[in-house]
């Protein structure tokens, strides 16, 4: 499965080949450095470790720096492993946005924006209480959460107020509108989790593999 590490730069709009204005998310998807190639014989499975966003060596932990040096790599801020990488690479190679092509479908993985402590109406889209007829402060409350004699406890998984956002989420089957090789940019149709400047993982779509996308 193909994949890249990148940084979400923001959103804009571009015209496609048919002259239709498409909203896109701009992702800086390279350069990615190949740090390690795992094989079935040596590690028990096939995978490729990619590093992104170069870093000073003194700012990397010694165990991680030792792992990178063992494979003659360069210190990086972010490392991601992709199993069954279909592109033939070796440690030291540099890959970029050209791993994908216009028309491919990808899955975007990121950490959503943190919203802090939120009530049930914003966090879970609860209806809330009536705004009239003596509601007396119940307009944004969840209502009763307990049981009666049996089982006499709050059910596991009850939706309640709490911290909203800042969780890992995947958006599937997003189309690549443009690939700008010189700038290592991917312009992807739709929204991607996270704020501007956050790290994201762009991988080959599980529902629309690259083979299916290129055979159109």
Steps between C-alpha positions, in 0.01 A plus 500: 500500500645834393516788744668829586547727798408862453393829652158655450557850360142619464209512260436667165305452178623396156341428163512144372529388136127550448508857628324412825615685812608240757574568870831336590732452796867572430745249649878528496577133435877483486778448488459170686819311584506121505651407837452123513364220286361207700465156344325177585833328559654758735198648679210264437310741274557734208500873568677826423583771754483855367636812668381852439604853601877509565612571855822585682664192648524648851121534508437130436503243779808279509312172444325643194821658372678166542229328298530761224880484493489120484332531162712800389205736517452867584337626821132581445209627707237248390522130417223282356501135400301370201441128467522323164643805324449435129772738378852355470722712728812461711637684806623844404254552216296820489141492377241773465157593372554316170422174682141595422350627175205716404183296527626265772294452814663530840417471869605789724586436866543784748420628848191717516501850646464516877180672614548483875223409743162498328145417603284228353325726248823595324691179565225249415231711326244451777168675455500668839201583713196711419554875486162576656233372739708508815820336382695684771862443395459172309547645152848358440505206741503131400215384724496187716796262461440237770285188534236402751517180707673302223786531418517809722814643334589732215533298179848458356567739211238753603549819298583782738680837506877485468806576290410540134736446209874427498447139396638298210262481206514362145315643199475248220482515120614857432595578141837650406424802281857616431855382564761777493831318476730804526343609830417151634136601537185290486169677441234269640127546449319543830588555865780336700506471881722743688603862508739680268854383571398161640661177381279273289539157345392460138465136400360310208123464529388165641166519321643629170854357459743669269469221242129566468555875479762477223300255290228754421 
